[in-house]
Amino acid sequence: MSAAMTAAMPPRMRDLNPAQRAARLGAWLLVGTGALLMIMPFYFMFVFATHTSAEIYSFPPPAWFGPDAPGNLKLLEERLPFWRNIGVSLYVALMQTGLTLFFCSLAGYAFAMYEFRFKKPLFALVMASMIIPAFMNMVPTFMLMDFIGWLDQPRALYVPGAAGALGIFLMRQYIASAIPRELVEAARVDGCGEFGIYWRVVLPLVGPAMGTLGLITFINSWNNFITPLVVMRSVENYTIPLALRSMQAPNDTEWGALMVGAAIAVLPLLIMFIISSRRLIEGLTQGAVKG
C-alpha cells in the first residue's frame, strides 16, 4: 500500500498493520454489500410505484422514477377504500401498542418485584406460550371471536394480543435489572400505594424498555396479516396488508397501484425506525449490562 493511501486513511486505520487493515476493509465491504442488498427491494418498490404495470413488466425493468405515481394512486383509490384501510391499521396499531405497554409493564413489574404463590410455574407457563406457532392459534381465535361477536371488528385485532409473552419477559427482565428493590420499599414506606409505586416510580425509569416494546409492537401490528385474514370480512375493515393482498388477482394485478400502496404503507415504519433506532438499541442492551 502506498504512502499516499496510508496518509489518506483515518487515524485509527493508520494504527493498524496491513493484515488488520485488510480485515477491517473486508468487514466494511461485507456490511456495505449486505446493506445494499437490503435497500434494493425498497428502492425498486418506490421506483415501480411511479410506473405503469406495462413498464414494470418490460425488459429491462425501469431503474429510475417515472411520472405515473398520481395515476397509480388514483387507480388504487378506485380499487380500495385505501385511506380508510390506513386509518384502521393506524387505530389498531396504536390501540395494541398502548394496551401492550400497560399490561406487559404491569405484569413484568409483578413478576420482577413481588413474591407470590405459583410465581415460577406461572412465569414458565407464560414463557412456554412463546413456542406455540402462530398458525395454531388461527382456528381457536376465529371460534372465540365468533362466539363473543367480534368478527369483522377492529377490537378483535388488538385485544387478544394485549399481553404477549415477549413483552412480559422483556419488561420483567428490564425492571428486575434496572430498578432496585430498595427504591420500591422506600416508596412503600412513604405511603405510596402499590399502583402508585408502579405509576410514579417504576414507569418513569423504564423508558428505554417501553420505547423498544412499543416500537416492536407497533411494527408487528402494522404488518400483521394472519389475524385480519381470519377475523375480518368487509373490505372497509381490512388492514393495509390484507387490503393490498386483495388487489392481487390472476392476470389482473395493477402492480403500479399495488406498489404505491406498499410504499405509502411502509413510509410510517421507515420514519419511525429512523427516529427511534437509537432508543431501540438502548432498550435491547441496557438491561443486559446493568448489575
C-alpha positions in Angstrom: 0.0 0.0 0.0 1.4 3.4 -1.0 2.4 6.1 1.5 -0.2 8.4 -0.1 -3.0 5.9 0.5 -1.9 5.3 4.1 -1.8 9.1 4.8 -5.3 9.4 3.5 -6.7 6.9 5.9 -8.4 7.8 9.2 -6.1 7.9 12.2 -7.4 4.6 13.6 -6.7 2.8 10.3 -3.2 4.1 10.1 -2.5 2.5 13.5 -3.4 -1.0 12.2 -1.0 -3.4 10.5 -1.7 -4.5 6.8 -3.5 -7.7 7.9 -5.8 -5.8 10.3 -6.5 -3.1 7.6 -7.4 -5.8 5.1 -9.7 -7.4 7.7 -11.3 -4.1 8.5 -11.9 -3.2 4.8 -13.3 -6.7 4.2 -15.7 -6.3 7.1 -16.8 -2.9 5.7 -17.2 -4.3 2.3 -19.4 -7.2 3.6 -21.5 -4.9 5.7 -21.9 -2.4 2.8 -22.9 -5.3 0.4 -25.5 -6.5 2.9 -26.9 -3.0 3.4 -27.2 -2.6 -0.4 -29.0 -5.9 -0.8 -31.5 -4.9 1.9 -32.1 -1.4 0.5 -32.6 -2.5 -3.1 -36.1 -4.0 -2.7 -37.3 -0.8 -1.0 -35.7 1.3 -3.8 -37.4 -0.7 -6.6 -40.7 -0.6 -4.7 -40.6 3.2 -4.8 -39.4 3.2 -8.4 -42.2 0.8 -9.6 -44.7 2.9 -7.8 -44.1 5.6 -10.4 -44.5 3.4 -13.4 -47.4 1.6 -15.1 -47.7 -2.2 -15.0 -46.7 -2.5 -18.6 -43.4 -0.6 -17.9 -42.8 -2.7 -14.9 -43.1 -5.9 -17.0 -40.8 -4.5 -19.7 -37.2 -5.8 -20.0 -35.1 -4.3 -18.6 -37.4 -3.0 -15.9 -37.2 0.7 -15.1 -34.5 1.7 -12.7 -35.4 5.3 -12.2 -38.5 7.2 -11.2 -41.3 7.9 -13.7 -44.3 10.2 -13.9 -47.2 7.8 -13.2 -47.4 7.9 -9.4 -50.6 10.1 -9.4 -52.3 7.8 -11.9 -51.4 4.7 -9.8 -52.7 6.4 -6.7 -56.0 7.2 -8.4 -56.3 3.6 -9.5 -55.5 2.4 -6.0 -58.3 4.6 -4.6 -60.7 3.2 -7.2 -59.9 -0.4 -6.2 -59.8 0.0 -2.5 -61.1 2.3 0.4 -57.4 2.8 0.8 -57.3 5.7 3.3 -59.9 4.0 5.5 -57.7 0.9 5.5 -54.8 3.1 6.5 -56.9 4.5 9.3 -57.9 1.0 10.5 -54.3 -0.1 10.6 -53.2 3.0 12.5 -56.1 2.7 15.0 -55.4 -1.0 15.6 -51.6 -0.5 15.9 -52.0 2.4 18.4 -54.5 0.6 20.5 -52.4 -2.6 20.6 -49.3 -0.7 21.4 -50.9 1.2 24.3 -52.6 -1.9 25.8 -49.4 -3.9 25.4 -47.3 -1.3 27.1 -49.7 -1.1 30.0 -50.4 -4.8 30.6 -46.9 -6.1 29.9 -45.2 -3.5 32.1 -47.7 -4.2 34.9 -47.2 -8.0 34.6 -43.4 -7.5 34.3 -43.4 -5.4 37.4 -45.3 -8.0 39.3 -43.0 -10.9 38.2 -39.9 -8.8 39.0 -40.8 -7.3 42.4 -43.4 -9.5 44.1 -43.3 -12.9 45.7 -46.5 -14.9 45.4 -47.7 -18.4 45.2 -47.1 -20.3 42.0 -45.0 -17.4 40.7 -42.4 -19.6 39.0 -44.8 -22.0 37.3 -47.0 -19.2 36.1 -44.0 -17.4 34.6 -42.9 -20.7 33.0 -46.3 -21.1 31.5 -46.2 -17.6 30.1 -42.8 -18.3 28.5 -44.0 -21.7 27.2 -46.7 -19.9 25.2 -43.9 -18.4 23.0 -43.1 -21.8 21.4 -46.6 -22.2 20.0 -46.6 -21.4 16.2 -48.8 -18.5 15.2 -50.8 -20.6 12.7 -52.0 -22.9 15.5 -53.9 -20.0 17.0 -56.0 -19.4 13.9 -58.9 -21.7 14.5 -59.2 -21.0 18.3 -59.0 -17.3 17.5 -61.8 -17.5 14.9 -64.0 -19.6 17.2 -63.5 -17.2 20.2 -64.1 -14.1 18.1 -67.2 -15.6 16.6 -68.5 -16.7 20.0 -68.3 -13.2 21.5 -69.5 -11.5 18.3 -66.3 -9.7 17.4 -65.9 -10.9 13.9 -65.1 -8.1 11.4 -64.5 -5.6 14.3 -61.1 -3.9 14.9 -61.1 -4.8 18.6 -60.6 -8.5 17.6 -57.2 -7.5 16.3 -55.7 -5.8 19.4 -57.5 -7.1 22.5 -56.4 -10.8 22.2 -52.7 -9.8 21.9 -52.6 -7.1 24.6 -50.4 -9.1 27.0 -47.9 -11.0 24.9 -45.3 -13.3 26.4 -42.4 -11.5 24.8 -43.5 -8.1 26.2 -43.9 -9.6 29.7 -40.5 -11.2 29.5 -38.8 -8.0 28.2 -40.3 -5.8 30.9 -39.7 -8.3 33.7 -36.0 -8.6 32.8 -35.5 -4.9 32.5 -37.4 -4.0 35.7 -35.5 -6.6 37.7 -32.1 -5.3 36.5 -32.8 -1.6 36.4 -34.9 -0.8 39.5 -33.6 -1.5 43.0 -36.0 -3.2 45.4 -34.9 -0.6 48.0 -36.4 2.1 45.9 -39.8 0.3 45.8 -39.6 -0.3 49.6 -38.8 3.4 50.2 -41.8 4.5 48.2 -44.0 2.0 50.1 -42.7 3.3 53.5 -43.5 6.9 52.3 -47.1 5.8 52.0 -47.4 5.3 48.2 -49.9 2.7 47.2 -49.0 -0.3 45.1 -50.4 1.0 41.8 -48.9 4.4 42.7 -45.5 2.8 43.0 -45.9 1.3 39.6 -47.2 4.5 38.0 -45.0 7.1 39.7 -41.8 5.2 40.4 -41.4 2.3 38.0 -42.8 3.7 34.7 -40.5 6.8 34.6 -37.5 4.5 35.0 -38.3 2.0 32.3 -38.5 4.4 29.3 -35.9 2.6 27.1 -37.7 -0.8 27.5 -41.1 0.8 27.0 -39.9 2.5 23.8 -38.4 -0.7 22.5 -41.5 -2.8 23.3 -43.8 0.0 21.8 -41.8 0.1 18.5 -41.8 -3.7 18.2 -45.5 -4.0 18.9 -46.4 -1.2 16.5 -44.4 -2.7 13.7 -45.8 -6.2 14.3 -49.4 -4.9 14.5 -49.0 -2.8 11.3 -47.6 -5.7 9.4 -50.0 -8.4 10.8 -51.6 -10.4 8.1 -52.8 -13.7 9.6 -55.2 -12.3 12.2 -57.0 -9.9 9.9 -57.3 -12.6 7.4 -59.0 -14.8 9.9 -61.4 -12.4 11.6 -62.1 -9.6 9.1 -64.8 -9.9 6.5 -65.5 -6.5 4.8 -63.0 -4.6 2.7 -63.8 -1.4 4.7 -62.3 -3.0 7.8 -59.3 -4.6 6.2 -55.8 -3.5 7.5 -53.2 -2.4 5.0 -51.5 -5.8 4.4 -54.8 -7.6 3.8 -56.2 -4.8 1.6 -53.1 -4.8 -0.6 -53.3 -8.6 -0.9 -56.9 -8.4 -2.0 -55.8 -6.4 -5.1 -53.8 -9.3 -6.4 -55.7 -11.4 -9.0 -54.6 -13.7 -11.8 -53.8 -11.6 -14.9 -55.5 -8.6 -13.3 -53.0 -7.2 -10.8 -52.2 -3.5 -11.2 -48.6 -3.6 -9.9 -48.0 0.1 -10.2 -51.0 0.8 -7.9 -50.0 -2.0 -5.6 -46.5 -0.6 -5.3 -47.9 2.9 -4.5 -50.0 1.3 -1.7 -47.0 -0.6 -0.4 -44.8 2.5 -0.5 -47.3 4.6 1.4 -47.8 1.8 4.0 -44.0 1.4 4.6 -43.2 5.1 5.0 -44.5 5.4 8.6 -42.4 2.4 9.6 -39.3 3.8 8.0 -39.7 7.2 9.6 -40.5 5.6 13.0 -37.4 3.4 12.8 -35.1 6.2 11.8 -36.3 8.3 14.7 -36.4 5.5 17.2 -33.4 3.3 16.2 -31.2 4.6 19.0 -33.9 4.1 21.6 -34.5 0.6 20.2 -30.8 -0.4 20.6 -30.6 1.1 24.0 -33.7 -0.7 25.2 -32.5 -4.1 23.9 -29.0 -3.7 25.5 -29.2 -1.5 28.6 -30.9 -4.0 30.8 -28.4 -6.7 30.0 -25.4 -4.7 31.1 -26.8 -3.4 34.4 -25.9 -5.4 37.5 
